[in-house]
Amino acid sequence: MGQIVSCESQHVNSNGGIKNPKRSIPDRLSSELLKKNFSELESYSLKVCFDNICCVNEDGISHIDEESFVRYLNFADDINVGQLLFRSFTYLANYPNVSRSPSLLTYNGLVKAIAIYCDKIKNVIDEDYSKLLFESFATWEDDESLDKDKEKDTTTKLPKVKCQDLINILTAIVWVTMCEMLLPTNDESGNFLETFTNLISNKNISKIRGVVTPIIYSISKPDTTYITWSKFKSFISRNAPNMFRSWSSFFYGQFFIGQTLSRSSKDSLFFGPSVRTWPALDSKSYLVNPINMAILSWIPLPDHVINRRQWNCLYTSTKHGFSMSSFSNQVFKYNGPTLMLINASVITSNGDDNIEEDDTLLLGAYISEQWNSSKPFGSEECLLFEISPTYESFPTTNYNSNYVHYSTSFGIGFGGMDTARKTSRLDKQSNSFFLQIDNTLQNGTYKNDPFKASRSAYKLSATRTSFNIDFEVLEIQVFGLGGENAKQRQDYEKKWEENLGAKRKVFRPYNTKSVDKEILKVSSSYSWL
């Protein structure tokens, strides 16, 4: 890590003399943001951070230059995001008079940029912070269209972000989340250096890039160069409303608490305190690996679920068994929302060009209520989603309330009704389920059928007309998202039932055969009655 040089060591003019920095005069907007949305400690920490990494130009203006900014954030070089973020900060620093002309990142500008990145703009800036961030990454180009009715040209400026820039941004977002999940909070830990070395390795970053690149190109298609705001907005509003959430925690930890709580003012986030925003798992899971967890954090889950300190693994098919009884024993009686993940191998696929035979699917469902087998359950908060190979969410509709079905006769179904008489893989094609796993928990179907849309409790795909996929289940995992109390209550009820069963069980004497013979003798002696 490079050393971060403070303003105090940079007050030298071109003639070699000491030059005092001009006092920063807060502008109206930054003052209002500090007053309404920043605590005294946050304001103090931000100012300390600025003073420690800024420099002073020949005009006596204190500012953060690009080199110091990039070095302080300390992103891995292979992510190629440092300069892009600096460009974004200097753009937002001029809000509301934004422009692409070169400008200085002063303290007032830093206040505005950080407020937008951390979504601390309430009651001051009445704009969508996601839109402001998108525009800060964009290149602005003229869009000339002919108004045929009025027979005149109309030219407007439209923000478009390069696909490669967004790939770098999403790579950085996933990388930051992985750092939050994997780096030890104690910088004296012997595992820190090894973990950090693995995180910044080209192998790890290439793996992240390989996951996010198809997501970006699925948004931009058919264009592979730029993404417009309209396309990006449509995608994140349905599929990834929490995409920039990691940015908020990262920059909050870096600028608001990093300088006041770190042992050294030169600490970056990775060697100082961190802000953990994603739940920890109570056991290891290859399905919820750090990259998948980062992607999962984007989907529209309720805040009370995301903010849980821990998710509890309730059921793993390869551990507990591929059976409905094993599933119910592990998942039922958990009084809280759950998350189901399905890792599957494609058997046949029709209608989706991105999926071929033997491809791997990662599907999921958020179930908002406790599981039961008596009737359909769930609420409008339920959600189906696909993580790979296509990243897409399927929110609920208002057509019906058939969100989740559980039955030993047909298995587990989402978004329809059991209309088939048999449970074989071929016969269940006539079911109206959006997603179904049969009662062996080993095979399933996943389909987007526009002709059965009126019977589905979930919206159709926004990017694919129709598809029908048969798959073989490789793994199913269910996580409890209700917190520690929900898990303890489930454990208590399961233990109570076990004890009750033990009390009701009839224990026979040791030599049961001799006892049975004596009973027969006694009964025969009274046969004359």
C-alpha positions as CSV (number, residue, x, y, z in Angstrom):
1,M,0.0,0.0,0.0
2,G,1.2,3.5,-0.8
3,Q,1.5,6.1,1.8
4,I,-1.3,8.7,1.9
5,V,0.1,12.2,2.1
6,S,-1.9,14.8,4.0
7,C,-2.5,18.5,3.1
8,E,0.0,19.6,5.8
9,S,2.9,18.2,3.8
10,Q,1.8,19.7,0.5
11,H,1.6,23.4,1.3
12,V,4.5,24.4,-0.9
13,N,4.2,26.7,-3.9
14,S,6.2,26.6,-7.1
15,N,8.9,28.9,-5.6
16,G,9.5,26.6,-2.8
17,G,7.8,28.7,-0.2
18,I,5.1,27.5,2.3
19,K,1.6,28.4,1.1
20,N,-1.3,28.2,3.6
21,P,-4.5,26.6,2.2
22,K,-7.5,28.8,1.7
23,R,-10.3,28.2,4.2
24,S,-13.0,26.1,2.7
25,I,-16.3,28.0,2.6
26,P,-19.2,25.6,2.7
27,D,-21.7,26.1,-0.1
28,R,-25.5,26.0,0.6
29,L,-26.1,22.4,-0.5
30,S,-23.2,20.8,1.3
31,S,-24.1,22.8,4.5
32,E,-27.7,21.6,4.3
33,L,-26.6,17.9,3.8
34,L,-24.2,18.1,6.8
35,K,-26.9,19.7,8.9
36,K,-29.8,17.4,8.1
37,N,-28.3,14.1,7.3
38,F,-24.9,13.8,9.0
39,S,-24.2,13.4,12.7
40,E,-21.6,15.4,14.4
41,L,-19.3,12.3,14.5
42,E,-19.8,11.6,10.8
43,S,-19.1,15.3,9.9
44,Y,-16.0,15.2,12.0
45,S,-14.7,12.0,10.6
46,L,-15.3,13.1,7.0
47,K,-13.3,16.3,7.6
48,V,-10.5,14.4,9.3
49,C,-10.4,12.0,6.4
50,F,-10.3,14.9,3.9
51,D,-7.5,16.7,5.7
52,N,-5.4,13.5,5.9
53,I,-5.5,12.8,2.1
54,C,-5.9,16.2,0.5
55,C,-3.2,18.4,-1.1
56,V,-3.1,22.1,-1.9
57,N,-2.6,23.5,-5.4
58,E,-0.8,26.7,-6.3
59,D,-4.0,28.7,-5.8
60,G,-4.2,27.5,-2.2
61,I,-7.2,25.3,-2.8
62,S,-7.3,22.1,-0.7
63,H,-8.5,19.1,-2.7
64,I,-8.0,15.4,-3.2
65,D,-6.1,14.5,-6.3
66,E,-6.7,11.4,-8.4
67,E,-3.6,9.6,-7.3
68,S,-4.3,10.0,-3.5
69,F,-8.0,9.1,-4.0
70,V,-7.2,5.9,-5.9
71,R,-4.4,4.9,-3.4
72,Y,-6.6,5.5,-0.4
73,L,-9.5,3.3,-1.7
74,N,-7.0,0.6,-2.4
75,F,-8.9,-1.4,-4.9
76,A,-7.1,-4.3,-6.6
77,D,-5.4,-3.0,-9.7
78,D,-6.9,-5.6,-12.0
79,I,-10.4,-4.3,-11.3
80,N,-9.6,-1.0,-13.1
81,V,-12.2,1.0,-11.1
82,G,-10.1,3.6,-9.2
83,Q,-10.0,6.3,-11.9
84,L,-13.6,5.6,-12.8
85,L,-14.7,6.3,-9.2
86,F,-12.6,9.5,-9.1
87,R,-14.3,10.7,-12.2
88,S,-17.7,9.9,-10.6
89,F,-16.8,11.8,-7.4
90,T,-15.7,14.9,-9.2
91,Y,-18.9,14.8,-11.3
92,L,-21.1,14.5,-8.3
93,A,-19.0,17.1,-6.4
94,N,-20.4,19.8,-8.8
95,Y,-24.0,18.8,-8.2
96,P,-26.4,20.4,-9.2
97,N,-24.2,22.1,-11.8
98,V,-22.7,18.8,-13.0
99,S,-20.4,18.8,-16.0
100,R,-17.7,16.6,-17.6
101,S,-15.1,19.4,-17.5
102,P,-12.1,18.8,-15.2
103,S,-12.8,20.0,-11.6
104,L,-11.3,19.7,-8.2
105,L,-12.6,17.4,-5.5
106,T,-12.8,19.9,-2.6
107,Y,-14.3,19.2,0.8
108,N,-17.7,20.7,-0.2
109,G,-17.6,18.4,-3.2
110,L,-16.7,15.4,-1.2
111,V,-19.6,16.0,1.1
112,K,-22.0,16.0,-1.8
113,A,-20.4,12.9,-3.5
114,I,-20.4,10.9,-0.2
115,A,-23.9,11.9,0.6
116,I,-25.1,10.5,-2.8
117,Y,-23.0,7.3,-2.6
118,C,-24.3,6.6,0.9
119,D,-27.8,7.6,0.1
120,K,-27.8,10.4,2.7
121,I,-29.7,12.9,0.6
122,K,-33.1,12.7,2.1
123,N,-35.0,16.0,2.2
124,V,-32.2,17.8,0.5
125,I,-31.7,16.3,-3.0
126,D,-34.9,15.1,-4.5
127,E,-33.5,12.6,-7.0
128,D,-33.0,8.9,-7.3
129,Y,-29.5,8.3,-6.0
130,S,-29.1,5.3,-8.4
131,K,-29.8,7.6,-11.3
132,L,-27.2,10.1,-10.0
133,L,-24.6,7.3,-9.7
134,F,-25.4,6.0,-13.2
135,E,-25.0,9.5,-14.7
136,S,-21.7,10.0,-12.9
137,F,-20.3,7.0,-14.7
138,A,-21.8,8.0,-18.1
139,T,-20.7,9.6,-21.3
140,W,-23.2,12.0,-22.7
141,E,-23.9,11.9,-26.4
142,D,-26.4,13.6,-28.6
143,D,-29.5,11.7,-29.7
144,E,-30.8,13.2,-32.8
145,S,-34.3,12.1,-33.8
146,L,-36.6,13.5,-36.5
147,D,-40.1,14.6,-35.3
148,K,-42.0,13.8,-38.5
149,D,-45.2,15.5,-37.3
150,K,-43.5,18.8,-36.7
151,E,-40.8,18.3,-39.4
152,K,-38.0,19.5,-37.2
153,D,-35.0,17.9,-35.5
154,T,-34.9,17.5,-31.8
155,T,-31.6,16.9,-30.1
156,T,-31.3,15.7,-26.5
157,K,-28.4,14.6,-24.3
158,L,-28.8,11.1,-23.1
159,P,-26.5,9.4,-20.5
160,K,-25.0,6.1,-21.6
161,V,-22.4,4.1,-19.7
162,K,-19.9,1.9,-21.4
163,C,-20.6,-1.8,-20.9
164,Q,-16.9,-2.3,-19.9
165,D,-17.1,0.5,-17.3
166,L,-20.2,-1.2,-15.8
167,I,-18.5,-4.5,-15.8
168,N,-15.6,-3.0,-13.8
169,I,-18.1,-1.3,-11.4
170,L,-20.0,-4.5,-10.7
171,T,-16.8,-6.4,-10.3
172,A,-15.7,-3.9,-7.7
173,I,-19.1,-4.1,-5.9
174,V,-18.9,-7.9,-5.7
175,W,-15.2,-7.7,-4.6
176,V,-16.1,-5.2,-1.8
177,T,-18.8,-7.5,-0.6
178,M,-16.4,-10.5,-0.6
179,C,-13.9,-8.4,1.4
180,E,-16.6,-7.6,4.0
181,M,-17.5,-11.3,4.2
182,L,-14.0,-12.9,4.2
183,L,-11.5,-10.5,5.8
184,P,-10.9,-10.9,9.5
185,T,-12.0,-7.8,11.5
186,N,-8.8,-8.0,13.6
187,D,-5.9,-6.8,11.5
188,E,-3.5,-8.8,13.8
189,S,-5.0,-12.1,12.5
190,G,-2.5,-14.3,10.8
191,N,-5.0,-15.2,8.1
192,F,-5.4,-11.6,7.0
193,L,-2.5,-11.4,4.6
194,E,-3.3,-14.8,3.0
195,T,-7.0,-13.9,2.6
196,F,-6.3,-10.5,1.2
197,T,-3.7,-11.9,-1.3
198,N,-6.3,-14.3,-2.6
199,L,-8.9,-11.6,-2.9
200,I,-6.7,-9.3,-5.0
201,S,-5.4,-12.2,-7.2
202,N,-6.1,-12.1,-10.9
203,K,-7.7,-15.5,-10.6
204,N,-10.3,-14.3,-8.1
205,I,-11.0,-11.0,-10.0
206,S,-11.3,-12.9,-13.3
207,K,-13.8,-15.2,-11.7
208,I,-15.9,-12.3,-10.5
209,R,-15.7,-10.7,-13.9
210,G,-16.9,-13.9,-15.6
211,V,-20.0,-13.8,-13.4
212,V,-21.0,-10.1,-13.9
213,T,-20.1,-9.8,-17.6
214,P,-23.1,-11.9,-18.8
215,I,-25.4,-9.8,-16.6
216,I,-24.2,-6.5,-18.2
217,Y,-24.6,-7.8,-21.7
218,S,-28.1,-9.2,-20.9
219,I,-29.0,-5.6,-20.0
220,S,-27.4,-3.9,-23.0
221,K,-28.5,-6.3,-25.7
222,P,-28.5,-6.0,-28.6
223,D,-26.0,-3.2,-28.1
224,T,-22.7,-4.5,-26.6
225,T,-21.0,-1.1,-26.2
226,Y,-23.3,1.1,-24.1
227,I,-26.2,0.8,-21.7
228,T,-28.8,3.5,-21.5
229,W,-30.4,4.7,-18.2
230,S,-33.8,3.5,-19.3
231,K,-32.5,-0.1,-19.8
232,F,-30.5,0.0,-16.6
233,K,-33.4,1.4,-14.6
234,S,-35.8,-1.2,-15.9
235,F,-33.3,-3.9,-14.9
236,I,-32.5,-2.8,-11.4
237,S,-36.0,-1.8,-10.4
238,R,-37.2,-5.4,-11.0
239,N,-34.1,-7.5,-10.4
240,A,-31.5,-5.6,-8.4
241,P,-32.8,-2.7,-6.4
242,N,-30.0,-3.2,-3.8
243,M,-27.1,-3.3,-6.4
244,F,-25.4,-0.2,-5.0
245,R,-26.0,-1.1,-1.4
246,S,-22.4,-2.3,-1.0
247,W,-21.2,1.0,-2.2
248,S,-23.0,2.7,0.7
249,S,-21.4,0.5,3.3
250,F,-18.0,0.6,1.7
251,F,-17.8,4.4,1.5
252,Y,-19.4,4.8,4.8
253,G,-16.8,2.7,6.4
254,Q,-14.0,4.4,4.5
255,F,-14.9,8.1,5.1
256,F,-17.3,8.2,8.1
257,I,-15.8,5.8,10.6
258,G,-12.5,4.7,9.1
259,Q,-10.6,7.8,10.2
260,T,-12.0,8.1,13.7
261,L,-11.8,4.5,14.7
262,S,-8.7,3.3,12.8
263,R,-5.4,3.0,14.6
264,S,-3.7,5.1,12.0
265,S,-5.1,7.9,9.8
266,K,-3.4,6.2,6.9
267,D,-5.6,3.1,7.2
268,S,-7.7,2.1,4.3
269,L,-11.0,0.2,4.8
270,F,-9.2,-3.1,4.5
271,F,-6.8,-2.4,7.4
272,G,-9.2,-0.4,9.5
273,P,-12.8,-1.0,10.8
274,S,-15.4,-2.4,8.4
275,V,-19.1,-2.1,8.1
276,R,-20.8,-5.4,7.6
277,T,-24.1,-5.3,5.9
278,W,-24.7,-8.9,4.8
279,P,-25.7,-11.8,7.0
280,A,-23.2,-14.5,8.0
281,L,-24.1,-18.2,7.5
282,D,-24.1,-20.5,10.5
283,S,-22.5,-23.2,8.3
284,K,-20.5,-23.4,5.0
285,S,-22.4,-23.6,1.8
286,Y,-21.0,-24.0,-1.7
287,L,-24.2,-22.6,-3.1
288,V,-24.0,-19.4,-1.1
289,N,-20.3,-18.8,-1.7
290,P,-19.0,-15.2,-1.4
291,I,-19.7,-14.4,-5.1
292,N,-23.2,-15.8,-5.0
293,M,-23.9,-14.1,-1.7
294,A,-22.8,-10.8,-3.3
295,I,-25.2,-11.4,-6.2
296,L,-28.0,-12.5,-3.9
297,S,-27.6,-9.2,-2.0
298,W,-28.9,-7.3,-5.0
299,I,-32.3,-9.0,-5.3
300,P,-35.4,-7.4,-3.9
301,L,-35.4,-9.0,-0.5
302,P,-37.1,-7.2,2.4
303,D,-34.7,-5.0,4.5
304,H,-35.5,-7.0,7.7
305,V,-34.1,-10.1,6.0
306,I,-31.0,-8.5,4.6
307,N,-30.2,-6.8,7.9
308,R,-30.2,-10.1,9.8
309,R,-26.9,-10.9,11.4
310,Q,-27.1,-14.5,10.5
311,W,-28.9,-17.0,8.2
312,N,-29.4,-20.5,9.5
313,C,-29.1,-23.5,7.2
314,L,-32.1,-25.6,7.8
315,Y,-31.9,-28.2,5.1
316,T,-29.3,-29.6,2.7
317,S,-30.5,-32.4,0.4
318,T,-27.2,-34.2,0.1
319,K,-26.8,-34.1,3.9
320,H,-30.4,-34.7,5.2
321,G,-31.7,-36.7,2.3
322,F,-33.7,-36.3,-0.9
323,S,-37.2,-36.9,0.5
324,M,-40.3,-35.0,1.4
325,S,-40.2,-36.3,5.0
326,S,-36.6,-35.2,5.5
327,F,-37.4,-31.8,4.1
328,S,-40.5,-31.4,6.3
329,N,-38.5,-32.5,9.4
330,Q,-35.9,-29.9,8.9
331,V,-37.9,-27.0,7.5
332,F,-41.4,-27.2,9.0
333,K,-42.0,-25.5,12.4
334,Y,-39.5,-22.8,11.5
335,N,-41.6,-19.7,12.1
336,G,-40.0,-17.2,9.8
337,P,-39.2,-16.5,6.2
338,T,-36.9,-18.9,4.3
339,L,-34.7,-18.9,1.2
340,M,-34.5,-22.0,-1.0
341,L,-31.7,-22.5,-3.5
342,I,-31.8,-25.2,-6.2
343,N,-28.6,-26.2,-8.0
344,A,-29.6,-28.3,-11.0
345,S,-28.4,-29.9,-14.2
346,V,-30.4,-29.2,-17.4
347,I,-32.0,-32.4,-19.0
348,T,-33.9,-30.6,-21.8
349,S,-34.4,-27.0,-22.7
350,N,-36.8,-25.4,-25.1
351,G,-37.1,-21.7,-25.8
352,D,-34.0,-20.3,-24.0
353,D,-31.0,-20.0,-26.2
354,N,-28.7,-19.3,-23.2
355,I,-29.4,-22.8,-21.7
356,E,-28.4,-26.1,-23.2
357,E,-28.4,-29.7,-22.1
358,D,-26.1,-30.4,-19.1
359,D,-25.8,-26.7,-18.3
360,T,-26.0,-25.9,-14.6
361,L,-28.9,-23.8,-13.2
362,L,-29.0,-21.9,-9.9
363,L,-32.6,-21.1,-9.0
364,G,-34.1,-19.7,-5.9
365,A,-37.2,-18.7,-4.0
366,Y,-37.9,-16.4,-1.1
367,I,-40.8,-17.7,1.0
368,S,-42.2,-15.1,3.3
369,E,-44.2,-17.3,5.6
370,Q,-43.8,-20.5,7.6
371,W,-44.1,-23.7,5.6
372,N,-47.2,-25.9,5.8
373,S,-48.8,-28.7,3.8
374,S,-52.5,-28.0,4.4
375,K,-53.0,-25.2,1.8
376,P,-51.1,-22.8,-0.5
377,F,-49.1,-20.3,1.6
378,G,-46.9,-17.2,1.2
379,S,-47.6,-13.6,0.5
380,E,-46.9,-10.8,-2.0
381,E,-43.4,-10.6,-0.6
382,C,-42.5,-14.0,-2.1
383,L,-40.1,-14.0,-4.9
384,L,-38.6,-16.5,-7.5
385,F,-35.3,-15.8,-9.1
386,E,-32.6,-17.2,-11.3
387,I,-28.9,-16.4,-10.5
388,S,-27.3,-18.2,-13.4
389,P,-27.0,-18.6,-16.3
390,T,-29.5,-15.7,-16.6
391,Y,-29.8,-13.2,-13.7
392,E,-33.5,-12.4,-13.3
393,S,-36.2,-12.0,-10.6
394,F,-39.8,-13.0,-10.8
395,P,-42.0,-10.9,-8.5
396,T,-45.5,-11.8,-7.5
397,T,-48.6,-10.8,-9.5
398,N,-52.1,-9.9,-8.3
399,Y,-53.7,-12.8,-10.3
400,N,-54.0,-15.2,-7.3
401,S,-52.3,-16.2,-4.1
402,N,-50.9,-19.6,-5.1
403,Y,-47.4,-18.6,-4.1
404,V,-46.1,-21.9,-2.7
405,H,-47.6,-25.4,-2.6
406,Y,-46.2,-28.4,-0.6
407,S,-47.7,-31.8,-1.1
408,T,-46.4,-35.4,-0.8
409,S,-48.4,-36.2,-3.9
410,F,-46.6,-33.8,-6.4
411,G,-43.8,-32.2,-4.4
412,I,-43.1,-28.5,-4.1
413,G,-44.6,-26.0,-6.6
414,F,-44.4,-22.2,-7.0
415,G,-46.9,-20.0,-8.8
416,G,-49.7,-22.3,-10.0
417,M,-51.9,-25.3,-9.2
418,D,-51.4,-29.1,-9.4
419,T,-53.4,-29.9,-12.5
420,A,-51.6,-33.2,-13.4
421,R,-52.9,-36.6,-12.2
422,K,-49.5,-38.2,-12.0
423,T,-46.1,-37.2,-10.5
424,S,-43.7,-38.4,-13.2
425,R,-41.6,-35.8,-14.9
426,L,-43.5,-36.1,-18.2
427,D,-47.0,-35.8,-16.7
428,K,-46.2,-32.8,-14.6
429,Q,-45.7,-30.7,-17.7
430,S,-49.5,-30.1,-17.6
431,N,-49.2,-28.4,-14.2
432,S,-49.4,-24.7,-14.2
433,F,-46.5,-24.3,-11.8
434,F,-43.8,-21.7,-12.7
435,L,-41.2,-23.8,-10.8
436,Q,-41.8,-27.3,-9.5
437,I,-39.7,-30.0,-7.8
438,D,-41.3,-33.4,-7.8
439,N,-42.0,-35.5,-4.7
440,T,-38.6,-37.3,-4.9
441,L,-36.9,-33.9,-4.8
442,Q,-34.7,-35.1,-7.6
443,N,-36.3,-33.7,-10.7
444,G,-38.1,-30.6,-11.6
445,T,-39.4,-28.2,-14.2
446,Y,-38.9,-24.5,-14.7
447,K,-41.0,-22.7,-17.3
448,N,-42.2,-19.4,-18.6
449,D,-45.5,-20.0,-20.3
450,P,-47.3,-17.0,-21.6
451,F,-50.5,-19.1,-22.2
452,K,-50.7,-19.9,-18.5
453,A,-49.7,-16.4,-17.3
454,S,-53.2,-15.7,-15.9
455,R,-52.8,-18.7,-13.6
456,S,-49.3,-17.8,-12.3
457,A,-48.7,-16.0,-9.1
458,Y,-45.4,-14.7,-10.5
459,K,-44.6,-12.4,-13.3
460,L,-43.3,-13.8,-16.6
461,S,-39.7,-13.2,-17.7
462,A,-39.0,-9.7,-18.9
463,T,-36.3,-10.8,-21.4
464,R,-37.4,-14.2,-22.6
465,T,-40.6,-14.9,-24.5
466,S,-41.0,-18.5,-23.3
467,F,-39.0,-21.4,-22.1
468,N,-39.6,-24.9,-20.7
469,I,-36.7,-26.6,-18.9
470,D,-36.6,-30.0,-17.3
471,F,-33.8,-30.5,-14.8
472,E,-32.2,-32.9,-12.4
473,V,-31.6,-31.6,-8.9
474,L,-28.0,-31.6,-7.7
475,E,-28.6,-29.9,-4.4
476,I,-31.3,-28.1,-2.5
477,Q,-30.6,-25.9,0.4
478,V,-33.1,-24.0,2.6
479,F,-32.0,-21.1,4.9
480,G,-33.9,-19.7,7.7
481,L,-34.0,-15.9,7.6
482,G,-36.0,-15.2,10.7
483,G,-33.1,-14.6,13.1
484,E,-31.8,-16.4,16.2
485,N,-35.2,-16.5,18.0
486,A,-36.9,-18.3,15.1
487,K,-34.2,-21.0,15.0
488,Q,-34.3,-21.5,18.8
489,R,-38.0,-21.8,18.7
490,Q,-37.9,-24.4,16.0
491,D,-35.2,-26.4,17.9
492,Y,-37.3,-26.2,21.0
493,E,-40.5,-27.5,19.2
494,K,-38.6,-30.3,17.5
495,K,-37.1,-31.4,20.9
496,W,-40.5,-31.2,22.6
497,E,-42.0,-33.5,19.9
498,E,-39.1,-36.0,20.2
499,N,-39.6,-36.1,24.0
500,L,-43.4,-36.5,23.6
501,G,-42.9,-39.4,21.2
502,A,-40.5,-41.1,23.6
503,K,-43.0,-40.9,26.4
504,R,-45.8,-42.5,24.2
505,K,-43.6,-45.2,23.0
506,V,-44.4,-48.7,24.5
507,F,-41.3,-50.5,25.7
508,R,-41.5,-54.3,25.8
509,P,-39.5,-56.4,28.3
510,Y,-36.2,-57.8,27.3
511,N,-37.4,-61.4,26.6
512,T,-40.4,-60.6,24.4
513,K,-40.7,-64.1,23.0
514,S,-41.2,-65.8,26.4
515,V,-43.7,-63.1,27.4
516,D,-45.7,-63.7,24.3
517,K,-45.8,-67.4,25.0
518,E,-47.1,-66.8,28.6
519,I,-49.8,-64.5,27.2
520,L,-51.0,-67.3,24.8
521,K,-51.1,-69.8,27.7
522,V,-53.2,-67.6,29.9
523,S,-55.6,-66.8,27.1
524,S,-56.0,-70.5,26.1
525,S,-56.8,-71.4,29.7
526,Y,-59.8,-69.1,29.7
527,S,-61.0,-70.2,26.2
528,W,-63.8,-72.2,27.8
529,L,-65.5,-69.0,29.0
